[in-house]
């Protein structure tokens, strides 16, 4: 079984967000970078499946050289090899296009992504990737088991849980409960130094630029209205909040 796991390198959740160059670029000064948590779950489950059925796990990311420390964590927890597309990730379409270009050259049985990256929260890459590769896709999966060439999948839906079966190959995005992320041990860290990390050039030049980033407005203080003063509440909702 060959599994491709798509990884995003994202700012730690405690990062203070600021912008530079007239609010057109994210300020990376002092930022701690981590593996996207949903991708980390996908990676762990991919490793479990290959340990159960034998096979290989390839981790891929679209990023510049400063992402390699995070990618080597994937090798340290057990990935067979890693691939870095040498381009700064700009948007979901560009990332999916670069991964699809690589994936089309190999016969992967499964392609895993996280449900979304915790920086942009777009949740688009899995669907775009499946369309580009002409493969079926299942979103926000909480459980997967594989028997021969058929995957049995579970995911939460409104009011319950859906159980699906799908023939391989397929693309899926991992939701919480998919797996418990692994912590690399010393043996894995040492082994990661000798595992291949290939660097490939992007398939296409990026043509996207951002006009401007803006932070959301600061939260305002809560106004408390007495329960018996409905008139004041209605006035505030109408004249100040302008929601009625």
Phi, psi and omega in degrees: 000128179249124182237134174253126179246123182268124185245139171250141173256119190233160175294144173303148186296344179272001184295136174274121186275122173221167183230158179232181178050056178059041177064031179252352181223145175288133181278111184269000182298124177075009183279135172266126184259140181226166172284134179307125187305319179294324177292326178297321176295318179298319180298314181299315181293325176299318178296319179298320180294319180287332174290329180280320186249358191067151181149199183222153177238123175251126176261135181228143175219155171255113184184168180270183188300333183288356177269353190294328179299320179289320180295325179293340174297323177299321177291324183291330180270356172135354179301144182288317181206168179224151179228133175241119173278120190282072179205146176288131178290126183252309178209174186297321182296317179296316181297312180298321180297317181291320179292319178298322179299319178288313185297332181291347181267358181222154182263083179276139176281325181222143173234119183254140166230169168280164181297329178191164172267147187278003175267306181262340176055036183280321180065032187254337192298317183300311180296317178297317182297316179298318179296318181294328181263359181058048180239155173291155178221147176230130185262156174045058181277136178256344182205142175218137169228146183238131176231112186058244183250023181236133177256133173257123189238149172231145175207153179280138173229171180302120175085006180173201180231134183259136177247127184233155169236138183214137178286147175280151002277160178203165177246136176220156174246139187267136177252173173307151183083351183298318178190161176265117183306144180270151175255126181294137175262176185298321179298317179294321179297318179293319180294329182297334182293336183256356179278149184288133170237102185271142177246121180240150180279151181297149181285334182217152178284142179284136181239012185254136173229155178260133179285318183189143171255146176225138174282149176296156179296145179296145179292139179264162180295152180279137175259123181266129179242133178299144183299333182268008181244061182297329181299318179294321178297315180298320180297316179295319179295327182278312189269328184259305180284333180055046178254352175224000000 
